[in-house]
Amino acid sequence: HLLEKLLVCALIEARSCERFRLLSLHLEDEHLKEFYHKFMVAEAGHYRLFIDLAKNYAGEAKTKARWEEFLAYEVEIMKKLELRGDRMH
C-alpha cells in the first residue's frame, strides 16, 4: 500500500515538473520564466524523493516494475481523454 501511495505522489510531481518546464520555456516574461523554472526544479526534487522512498521501502526491482505499470496505465487513460487547450494541469 505504501508503494502505491509513493508512486502516485511521484507521478503527480513528475507531471507537474513537466508542465512547469513548458511554462518556463515558452513565456516571454523573464520574471515568470524564472518563477516557473524554480517550481520545475522543486517538483523534480519531490518526484525523486518519492521514487527514492519507494525504492527504499519496496526495493528497486519492485519499484521499477510497478512504476512501469503506472506509466502504461497512464498512457491508456490519456488516450481516452479529450485534448483541451484551456488547461495544463
N, C-alpha and C positions, 0 to 999 in steps of 0.2 A: 504494500500500500504506500509506503514511503517513497519507493522508487517512482511510482506513478505520479505522485504529487510533485516530486522534484523535477521530473521530466516535463510535466505540464508547465511548471514555472519556467523551466529553461526554454521551452518553445515560445512562450509568451515574450520572454525577454529577447530571444533571438529575433523574432519578427519585429519587435519594437526597435531594436537596433537597426535592422534593415530599413525601416521606414524613416527613422531619424537620419540615417545616412543619406537617403534620397533627398530629404528636405535640405540637408546641409550642402549637398552638391548642386542643387538646382534653384536655390534662392538667390536673388540679386543683392538683397540687403546683407551686408557683411556682418552686422551685429547678429542678425537672425541665423546666418550660416554658422557662426561660431557657437551660438546658443544651442542649436540642434546638434552640432558636432560634439559638444560636451555631453549631451544626452546620449548620443550614439555610443560614446566611449563608456559611459556609466552602464548602459544596458548591456553592452558586450561583457563588461565585468560581472554583471549579475548572471548572465547566461552561463559564463564559465564557472561561476560559483556553484550554481545548481547542478551542472554537469559533474563537476569535481565532487560535490557532496554525494551525488548518486553513485559515482564510481567508488567512493569511499565506503558507502554502506552496502551496496549491492554487488560490487566487483565490476571490473572494466568490461569483461565479456558480456555479462548480463545487461549492463547499462547500454552498451553499444548495440546489442541486438534489439533491445526494447526501443531505443532511440530510432533505429531504422524503421521499426514498425510504426512508431508515431509519425514519422515523416511520410511514409507511404500512405497512411490513413489520412493525413492532412492533404495530400495530393488528391485523393478521391473526394474529399469534402470540397476542395477548391474547384474541382471540375463541375460541381453541381451548383455553385453559387453564381448569381448574376454579377457580371462585371459592372461596377459602378465607379464613375469618375468623381463623385462628390465626397468620397471618404478614402482615408488611408488606413484607418485603424478599426 
